[in-house]
Amino acid sequence: MTPGQIAVRADDSVEHVQNMMMQYGIGQVPVVEDNRPIGIVTRTDLIKLWSRPEGRPQRVTNLSDRLAGILPPKLLDVLRQAGDLADGWTSLCMLWGLRA
């Protein structure tokens, strides 16, 4: 890819701009309209956006509910039992499982 080929439009999402920066390892992306530059978005712009509460990326607030909707009931039960067991531990523990 040569310089000048990477650009975004004014109506592209913030996620699209972030993905472009990550994919190409760049810190700024020109914004074009009708093949003419109208602005630029920088990493600093994204940091400023994310520092505002309304600009922060949405996160899953309750992972348990999300897992309950996608995991088989037996696996969910095993994970809940492991969680109950781990609640009493005071050190970090990681658990992996393999299917036979």
Secondary structure, 3 states (H helix, E strand, C coil): CCCCCCCEECCCCHHHHHHHHHHHCCCEEEEEECCEEEEEEEHHHHHHHHHCHHHCCCCCCCHHHHHHHHCCHHHHHHHHHHHHHHHCCCCCCCCCCCCC
